[in-house]
């Protein structure tokens, strides 16, 4: 929990708000990979790249 607090403090102090969408996309993709079986998510990830 301290890590998340430090990240938000960094965003506030350095005004790096443009990093927030990138981090959110990584979090969404990470949860998709963890929650879904590997064979189901793979075609969607391949189409992104």
ABEGO torsion letter per residue (X at the ends): XAAAAAAAAAAAAAGBAAAAAAAAAAAAAAAAAAABBAAAAAAAAAAAX
